[in-house]
Amino acid sequence: MFTVYHAADLAQMEKQFRTNFVNSLSGFKSVNLVGTISSAGVTNLAIFSQVFHVGANPALLGLLVRPDSVRRDTLANLLATGYFTLNHIRPEFYQAAHQTSARYEGSEFEAAGLAPEFTALHPAPYVAQAHVKLGLQFRERVDLAINGTVLVVGEVVEARVRQDCIATDGWVDLEKAGSITCSGLDSYHTTQALGRLAYAKPDLPARPVTTTYLADQS
């Protein structure tokens, strides 16, 4: 048996129920810690589940930010400095990652007990504990008229991935990296791979891919 809701039903829902319900409908989502730094040198860290692939060449990722009608430090910082980082969350620090959504004064790195890490290429801080971390340069802002959210497009200028998680064909094994996923606003999940499948062709059935890793060749 299914419970069926129409648009009018969604509009009449109690606010918190609707927020949780609608945020769960898209299924499992990528979840990242976004690292930025202000022009005054104050680091900032915030959890985001609205991160997605935009293009491979150049390497572009999208970040969806809630309306900036109120103070949004992540958006303000990346626009001011031109850079931000995306850091995959691992089970060992998912609770600390969640805590970055609290409204702290000062740096969320310190408040959540996570260590910032810097490289020479750009000013934005990485999360030292992450096994997959990306440095991005701001490329485009798109204000969505339909609900006031802001789409930020960044170009990957640095990718830091543990070598034993990179396959010889370029695929990144997120399970080996310990990357988690999320659903809704507050539910975090580890994953279990079903398998990799070869490029689909109409004259061939689905077939598995054999994976080898760069670390195996070193």
Beta strands, then each sheet from edge to edge (+ up, - down):
strand 1: 29-30
strand 2: 32-37
strand 3: 43-48
strand 4: 51-56
strand 5: 59-65
strand 6: 83-88
strand 7: 116-117
strand 8: 126-127
strand 9: 132-143
strand 10: 150-161
strand 11: 181-183
strand 12: 187-189
sheet 1: 1+ 11- 12+
sheet 2: 3+ 2- 6+ 9- 10+ 5- 4+
sheet 3: 7+ 8-
end
